[in-house]
Amino acid sequence: MSFLGFDGRTIVVFGVANKKSVAYQIGQVLEAEGATVVYVVRSKERKDSVAKLLPKAEIHVCDVARDEEILAVARDITNGHPTIHGLVHSIAFLDYEGGNRPFHETARKAFLQSVDISCYSLIAIANAFKNHLAPDASVVALSISTTKMAAENYGIMGPVKAALDSTICFLAKSFSAFSNVRFNSVNPGLLKTSASAGIPGYADYYLYAEKLTLRKKGVTTQEVANAAAFLLSERASGINAQGIVLDAGMAVNYFDKDIMRRALRPD
């Protein structure tokens, strides 16, 4: 039996897009530790591509913007797996096609769509699986290291992730009325993923953030997956309604002397 105790446990992972996805790495860690992993992707086309990466995996399709599809996928999965020991919510969406606009020009439709898919979907998924979650199940969402830094290229996702962070706390409280199900998040700094590649100007932000880490190396998806697996495990039973920050020390290093020298006395 592994230290994390995943033998005989079933985890449902939402949000795999490709090999660079955090959700994909989480699934790999869980499977290596003995868990049964069920994957949920957003479309039939995505299922076909993910199936090439995970030829032996059980993969379901669900557009989390549609309540009926969330209920259907929960029903389909629990027909084969009556008890679910964990849920992973690695879902976020913002339409960047129109380019970056000043925050005060945010369109209502774009904001509400992002909140719906990136945040409300966690509530809907948790509720849909509620009656099939083990009493000590763990739910883990993917957030960001801070929602109080106004990175312009990230657009409205900062406020949306702030809503997600608060939602995790309220879900933990709500579920405590009838279970010991835990809700937490992994909050990484900037990552190299296919999703981040679609953010305008992201590469420069990533390279700058990497210089600010204490180790001068950015956080990896593998490190995020390891933290998520820990939170999903029985070893993290005392952690609830928390966001675990993984930023390699960036938050304490804004006054790095080398970065300051370059900014104040550029060559």
Secondary structure by P-SEA (a helix, b strand, c coil): ccccccccbbbbbccccccccaaaaaaaaaaaaccbbbbbbccaaaaaaaaaaccccbbbbbccccaaaaaaaaaaaaaccccccbbbbbbbbbcccccccccccccaaaaaaaaaaacaaaaaaaaaaccccccbbbbbbbbccccccccccccaaaaaaaaaaaaaaaaaaaacccccbbbbbbbbccccccccccccaaaaaaaaaaaaccccccccaaaaaaaaaaaacccccccccbbbbcccccccccccaaaaaaaaccc
